[in-house]
Amino acid sequence: MALTLYDFPLSGHAHRVRLFLSLNGLDADIKTVDLPAGEQHSEAFLALNPFGQVPVLTDGDVVVADSNAILVYLAKRFALAQWLPEDPLGAARVQQWLSIAAGPLTFGPCNARLRVLFGAPFDEADVTARSHALFAQMDAALTDRPFLTGDTATLADVALYSYTERVVDAGIDRSTYQHITRWLERVEALPGFTPFAPHDAA
């Protein structure tokens, strides 16, 4: 069945799905949703995702919304066990980082970008503090391992990469987190990597 990804180029949530597709050589028809024009609130799009958010993936008659859910779906759909381990501890470690991607990453780096790029009403000091708190935890986790859960890249790294890399769009300096810097370089060296374009190049 043909995959279709409903996407917006500046969305880090959408980029993490594009990145996973690219890393695994999976083809998808990319359909850009015009968020500034409000296309996400159209009847047709709300039929796919009642929350009116990108990304959304369709696989034939299957519709999956939410970027982390899409990552899990693709890993299971195409038996990509290296990205989502089957053993209980490995799966739990990945899930922990997916929860962080849905929580602290969103409330910090993601919202910091939304504030600067789209004028979202978030407090600058709050999102900046949240971003640095998250980066301190990530940097500590990466002191003894190349990737977030161990020796190989998993969905955890895909989910955390985009907003961590492009937090510079919000004017937040992450250069002091040297373990994160090297981790970003490792992710970018993975075969099939596709970058998250800066906001002025999208």
For each residue, the residues with C-beta under 8 A, 3 or more apart:
1: 59 60 62
2: 28 29 59 60
3: 21 26 27 28 29 57 58 59
4: 28 29 30 31 57 58 59
5: 14 17 18 21 28 29 30 31 55 56 57
6: 31 33 45 48 49 54 55 56 57 58
7: 11 14 17 18 30 31 32 33 54 55
8: 11 14 32 33 35 54 55
9: 14 32 197 202
10: 117 199 202
11: 7 8 14 15 35 54 55
12: 15 16 110 113 162 163 166 196
13: 16 17 53 54 55 67 110 162
14: 5 7 8 9 11 17 18 54 55 67
15: 11 12 18 19 162 196
16: 12 13 19 20 67 71 101 158 159 161 162
17: 5 7 13 14 20 21 55 57 67 70 71 74
18: 5 7 14 15 21 22 30 194
19: 15 16 22 23 158 161 162 193 194 196
20: 16 17 23 24 26 71 74 75 83 155 158
21: 3 5 17 18 24 26 27 28 74
22: 18 19 25 26 192 193 194
23: 19 20 153 158 190 191 192 193
24: 20 21 74 78 80 83 192
25: 22 192
26: 3 20 21 22 74 78
27: 3 21
28: 2 3 4 5 21 57
29: 2 3 4 5
30: 4 5 7 18
31: 4 5 6 7
32: 7 8 9
33: 6 7 8 39 40 45 54
34: 37 38 39
35: 8 11 38 39 40 54
36:
37: 34
38: 34 35 41 42
39: 33 34 35 42 45
40: 33 35 45 46 52 53 54
41: 38 45 46 52
42: 38 39 45 46
43: 46 47
44: 47 48
45: 6 33 39 40 41 42 48 49 52 56
46: 40 41 42 43 49 50 52
47: 43 44
48: 6 44 45 56 58 63 65
49: 6 45 46 52 53 54 56 63 65
50: 46
51: 65
52: 40 41 45 46 49
53: 13 40 49 56 65 66
54: 6 7 8 11 13 14 33 35 40 49
55: 5 6 7 8 11 13 14 17 65 67 70
56: 5 6 45 48 49 53 63 64 65 70
57: 3 4 5 6 17 28 63 64 65 70 73 74
58: 3 4 6 48 62 63 64
59: 1 2 3 4 62 64 73 77
60: 1 2
61:
62: 1 58 59 73
63: 48 49 56 57 58
64: 56 57 58 59 69 70 73
65: 48 49 51 53 55 56 57 69 70
66: 53 69 70
67: 13 14 16 17 55 70 71 159
68: 71 72 98 101 102 155 159
69: 64 65 66 72 73
70: 17 55 56 57 64 65 66 67 73 74
71: 16 17 20 67 68 74 75 83 84 98 155 158 159
72: 68 69 75 76 84 98 155
73: 57 59 62 64 69 70 76 77
74: 17 20 21 24 26 57 70 71 77 78 80
75: 20 71 72 78 80 81 83 84 155
76: 72 73 79 80 84
77: 59 73 74
78: 24 26 74 75
79: 76
80: 24 74 75 76 83 84
81: 75 84 85 86
82: 85 152 154
83: 20 24 71 75 80 153 154 155 158
84: 71 72 75 76 80 81 91 94 154 155
85: 81 82 90 91 93 94 154
86: 81 90 91
87: 90 91
88: 91 92
89: 92 93
90: 85 86 87 93 94 149 150 154
91: 84 85 86 87 88 94 95
92: 88 89 95 96
93: 85 89 90 96 97 149 150 154 156
94: 84 85 90 91 97 98 149 154 155 156
95: 91 92 98 99
96: 92 93 99 100 156
97: 93 94 100 101 148 149 154 155 156 159 160
98: 68 71 72 94 95 101 102 155 156 159
99: 95 96 102 103
100: 96 97 103 104 105 134 160
101: 16 68 97 98 105 106 156 159 160
102: 68 98 99 105 106
103: 99 100 106 107
104: 100 107 108 130 133 134 137
105: 100 101 102 108 109 110 134 159 160 163 164
106: 101 102 103 110 111 163
107: 103 104 110 111 127 130
108: 104 105 111 112 127 130 131 132 133 134
109: 105 112 113 127 131 134 163 164 166 167 170 172
110: 12 13 105 106 107 113 114 163
111: 106 107 108 114 115 120 122 127 130
112: 108 109 115 116 122 124 127 128 131 167 170 172
113: 12 109 110 116 117 163 166 167 169 170 199
114: 110 111 117 118 120 122
115: 111 112 118 119 120 121 122 124 127 170
116: 112 113 169 170 171
117: 10 113 114 169 170 199
118: 114 115
119: 115
120: 111 114 115
121: 115
122: 111 112 114 115 126 127
123: 126 127
124: 112 115 127 128
125: 128 129
126: 122 123 129 130
127: 107 108 109 111 112 115 122 123 124 130 131 170
128: 112 124 125 131 132 170 172
129: 125 126 132 133
130: 104 107 108 111 126 127 133 134
131: 108 109 112 127 128 134 135 167 170 172 174
132: 108 128 129 135 136 172
133: 104 108 129 130 136 137
134: 100 104 105 108 109 130 131 137 138
135: 131 132 138 139 164 174 177 180
136: 132 133 139 140 177
137: 104 133 134 140 141
138: 134 135 141 142 148 160 164 177 179 180 183
139: 135 136 142 143 177 178 179 180
140: 136 137 143 179
141: 137 138 145 148
142: 138 139 145 146 147 148 179 180 182 183
143: 139 140 179
144:
145: 141 142 148 149 150 151
146: 142 151 183 186
147: 142 150 151 152 153 154 156 157 183 186 187
148: 97 138 141 142 145 154 156 157 160 183
149: 90 93 94 97 145 154 156 157
150: 90 93 145 147 154
151: 145 146 147
152: 82 147
153: 23 83 147 157 158 186 187 190
154: 82 83 84 85 90 93 94 97 147 148 149 150 157 158
155: 20 68 71 72 75 83 84 94 97 98 158 159
156: 93 94 96 97 98 101 147 148 149 159 160
157: 147 148 149 153 154 160 161 183 187
158: 16 19 20 23 71 83 153 154 155 161 187
159: 16 67 68 71 97 98 101 105 155 156
160: 97 100 101 105 138 148 156 157 163 164
161: 16 19 157 158 164 165 184 187 196
162: 12 13 15 16 19 165 166 196
163: 12 105 106 109 110 113 160 166 167
164: 105 109 135 138 160 161 167 174 180 184
165: 161 162 168 184 196
166: 12 109 113 162 163 169 196 198 199
167: 109 112 113 131 163 164 170 172 174
168: 165 171 172 173 174
169: 113 116 117 166 198 199
170: 109 112 113 115 116 117 127 128 131 167
171: 116 168
172: 109 112 128 131 132 167 168
173: 168 176
174: 131 135 164 167 168 177 180 181
175: 181
176: 173
177: 135 136 138 139 174 180 181
178: 139 181 182
179: 138 139 140 142 143 182 183
180: 135 138 139 142 164 174 177 183 184
181: 174 175 177 178 184 185
182: 142 178 179 185 186
183: 138 142 146 147 148 157 179 180 186 187
184: 161 164 165 180 181 187 188
185: 181 182 188 189
186: 146 147 153 182 183 189 190
187: 147 153 157 158 161 183 184 190 193
188: 184 185 193 195
189: 185 186 193
190: 23 153 186 187 193
191: 23
192: 22 23 24 25
193: 19 22 23 187 188 189 190
194: 18 19 22
195: 188
196: 12 15 19 161 162 165 166
197: 9 201 202
198: 166 169 201 202
199: 10 113 117 166 169 202
200:
201: 197 198
202: 9 10 197 198 199
